Amino acid sequence: MIQIYSKGNTRFDMNGDMILFPETCSVRAELNGTWKLDMVHPRDQDGRWRYIEEECIISVPTFMGERQLFRICEMEKTDDEVTVAALPVFLDCADDCYLMDVRPTNKNGQEALNIMTAGSRYSGQSDITSVSTAYFEGRSLADAISGSGDPTFLGRWGGEILYDNYKIIINERTAGTTG
């Protein structure tokens, strides 16, 4: 079932504000790259399309589970349909989770993610046993994990990324991992 939650609705354990019946809905996931939901919804007589607005959350079943959350980042309305692009809600951390002075020192992947996500609504899971050190100062959590600057989690510990709502999973290999 595909549902939409209004911008102010954070009760994702409950049903959304409206059930959607899109013409198409697909999720594209690139290993350590872009994850993106693309959806086209008709301008239906029931007015379900009216609930579709930028920054709303769409809940869709994916290979990661029945309720994966994506935030609408782009939208276009025509006379016939609404087309949206959405990103995993974990990526909200680029705007609301900053590492001012975080220093996982001689830590494995799980320990580093615990330190990096401490005190936030985000969490991490990792099976990476290799030990490394990184200093993150004045960076968003998203940038510290896989950004272009040095250091990054991926640069120091390696791994492959999966998004599971507000949790990031970074394991040595993602094959067979589903949460």
Buried (B, 14 or more C-beta within 10 A) or exposed (E): EBBBBBEEEEEBEEEBBBBBBBEEBEBEBEEBEEBBBBBBBEBEEEEBBEBBBEEBBBBBEBEBEEBBBBBBBEBEBEEEBBBBBBBBBBBBBBEEBBBEEBEBEEBBBBBBBBBBBEEBEBBBBBBBEEBBEBEBEEBBBBBBBBBEEEBBBBBBBBBBBBBBBBBBBBBBEBEEBEE
